[in-house]
Structures are given as structure tokens and as C-alpha cells.
């Protein structure tokens, strides 16, 4: 296995950690959310499972280090088993890569790795339910819902908006997954895909997870969905403002184009096929928007396919909506 790059350091670990006995690893990236990462860790401490698991916290703000200072005492006093590491290279792909690579190096016998973000709270049965879903479905990769919990209760009406709604409502095998926000990966997937797992070109845009999952599917790994394994995602009021929702739709369109180009790379007329599909989606998007408006009565839901299609086309001309470049606005 390739050693950790110099851009990753281990800040600390739980003193009684027996790495060889760990069956499941949970990776938790954090960036300037010390209170929220502690809430996430508390939810992991309450997991109801007999499986031996360890947590890797990936601090992605090497300069500020708020996540390390908040989380490390929980590991040092033995309440949480695992490691706290620092991913010195900024960006969400860098943080994920650091955590997944560390898991392979530090825990030689784990079979599954789970992913949770620092704005999410795990249901007490989350870890056990995800692992059982992988076993029952025979899936190498399993996704689950990120249930939005809006900071303003009046914003709960946004829960059905495509930006926040899960891609599936029923458990089973699925043709595609798009997000690492609630995810299980088999060790076999990580070994086959190898570090670096996520493409750093998506570091500040997002979509590195979608690209990774698309490439994993192409490699022949089986994907599943577990509707019962819920994470509860805190959604600040900022994310229900029109400009943020519009930017997210454009960004999703850009990611769709970039992922499609990588998927079809090396095939005849690959870029032309992707561009023509983008144009077709843009042409059809007003009709799709009208149908959504009639069905939902929501202008924001209705206009979403227009934003996505426009983002797909703009990507052909170099447009990149890096929403994570300025985290304070995200």
C-alpha cells in the first residue's frame, strides 16, 4: 500500500485502540464546525451495534485546527475509538482521500468503511443498518438518505426540492449513486480504486464523490440503497436562499457534464455525444419545468431542470461553480 503523503499527519489516537480488531471504519471530515463535529461524534458514540468500529476525523483546516481541538479529547480519554488526522491540503476531495487512505493503512482487517459529514447526525441504528443492507443486498457500495433538518422550521417545505430530496425512496439495488454524505464502501472497492480515490479537480466544486461512484460502477461494483439508514443533515437558512439554490443547480449541471466526459472518455465522439445531450436537455428543460410547476406549484422546484441543463452547457465553455471555494457563503 502506498504510504500517506506528507500532506497528511496523525494528530492523535485513542490509547487503547486495537487496530487489528476493527471491523468497520467511519470517516468524518470537518472544516470549521467544532460544535457540529462534536454533535456528530456524540451520535456515533450512541450507535447500537456489536460490530467493532473506529472513527477517523479528518481536519481540513490545518491553520485554524478547531476540529482537532474539539475532537481530540474525546479520543484521548477513550470515549471514542479511532484517530484524528489533519489533511493539510484544502478541499473536500483531499479530506476524503486522506481519511480513506489512512483507514487502509491503520486498520488491516476492516471490511467496510462508512462516511458521515460534520453537519450530519446519525440515527442510533445507522451503522448497523447500513452494514446489514450491504450484506442482504450483496452490494459493494450502499448509499442512504440525508434527511434535511432546516434551521428555520418554516423552511421544512424545501425538503422535497430536488436539491435536498434523496434520489431513491425504496431500498434495493440501484443503477447509480451520487453522494458520499451517507455512504458505505467495501474494503474491496477502496483497494481496487486505489489512492487517490477522489479526483482533486472537484476539490472546491463538489462532485468528486459522484465521479468516484460513477467510476466504481464502471469497474463492475454493485450499488445499493438503504432507505432505512438515515442521517439527519442540518441545513442553514442560507441554503434556502434563491441564489444558493440556483448556484447548486448550475453546479450539479457542471458536475454532470464533467462526470459524463470522464465516463465516455476514449469512446468515439465522446465529447460530442455529451454536448449534444446537454443541448437536448436544455431544449427540453422549459417543458419539464412547466410540468413540475403544474405538479408542485413551486417555481423553485420547476426551474431546477433549467438550471441543471444550463450548467451542463456552460461547463462546455469552462464554467465551474466552485461553491466550496468560499465556505462562509456555503
Secondary structure as GFF3:
##gff-version 3
##sequence-region A 1 330
A	DSSP	beta_strand	8	13	.	.	.	ID=ss1
A	DSSP	three_ten_helix	19	21	.	.	.	ID=ss2
A	DSSP	beta_strand	24	30	.	.	.	ID=ss3
A	DSSP	alpha_helix	34	45	.	.	.	ID=ss4
A	DSSP	beta_strand	53	59	.	.	.	ID=ss5
A	DSSP	alpha_helix	66	76	.	.	.	ID=ss6
A	DSSP	beta_strand	82	87	.	.	.	ID=ss7
A	DSSP	alpha_helix	92	106	.	.	.	ID=ss8
A	DSSP	beta_strand	112	117	.	.	.	ID=ss9
A	DSSP	beta_strand	120	122	.	.	.	ID=ss10
A	DSSP	alpha_helix	126	137	.	.	.	ID=ss11
A	DSSP	beta_strand	141	150	.	.	.	ID=ss12
A	DSSP	three_ten_helix	153	160	.	.	.	ID=ss13
A	DSSP	beta_strand	172	173	.	.	.	ID=ss14
A	DSSP	beta_strand	182	186	.	.	.	ID=ss15
A	DSSP	alpha_helix	187	193	.	.	.	ID=ss16
A	DSSP	three_ten_helix	200	202	.	.	.	ID=ss17
A	DSSP	alpha_helix	208	218	.	.	.	ID=ss18
A	DSSP	beta_strand	223	235	.	.	.	ID=ss19
A	DSSP	three_ten_helix	237	240	.	.	.	ID=ss20
A	DSSP	alpha_helix	242	264	.	.	.	ID=ss21
A	DSSP	alpha_helix	270	296	.	.	.	ID=ss22
A	DSSP	alpha_helix	299	315	.	.	.	ID=ss23
A	DSSP	three_ten_helix	323	329	.	.	.	ID=ss24
###
